[in-house]
Amino acid sequence: MKDNYPDEAKEKTSKQEERVAESSALYAAPEVPAAPDELSARNYFEKFLDQRFVAIEIKINSLKELFQHTLVQVDRRFEQSDKGFGQIDNRFEQVEKRFEQIDNRFEQIDNRFDQIDNRFDQIDNRFEQVDKRFEEVDLRFKEIQTHFDQRFNQLLNKIDVQYRWVIGLIAGTFLTFLGTILVTVFLR
């Protein structure tokens, strides 16, 4: 719709009034001599119809004006809403840009987590190596303990053998000494 609505409406209204006048002239019946009663009834009826047609045409014109005015207002509202939708579109674009920034940040965070995962994998590998070394140390300790136990058992066996030998020697010496004492005591 155009912004010069009131001027166009006035022009259309004046054109419509001219059409009403023309139509009332067209609807007017040709003058035929008639009886006086018939003539007065006919004149009354023609005037009545002319008034009704003029009233109907005025109503139609006012409804057309109202409709055109309503269309103008609707167009203005649509223009305002189009501006509002333009602002909403701009806001959506801004929101989309922010979401893209957030997506980029999440990708950076994912990359950092990947780096952290790699570091944890390296740490896990190092722990596995340490565990293997501890297992080797445990095996060595077990070997040393086994060797120590064997040596200790050998020493205990040697001590037992020497203890028995010493006890045997002491017992033999004691018995020999006792035997000598008894022999000397009984032989005297």
Secondary structure, DSSP 8 states (H G I E B T S, - for coil): --S-HHHHHHHHHHHHHHHHHHHHHHHS-------HHHHHHHHHHHHHHHHHHHHHHHHHHHHHHHHHHHHHHHHHHHHHHHHHHHHHHHHHHHHHHHHHHHHHHHHHHHHHHHHHHHHHHHHHHHHHHHHHHHHHHHHHHHHHHHHHHHHHHHHHHHHHHHHHHHHHHHHHHHHHHHHHHHHHHHH-
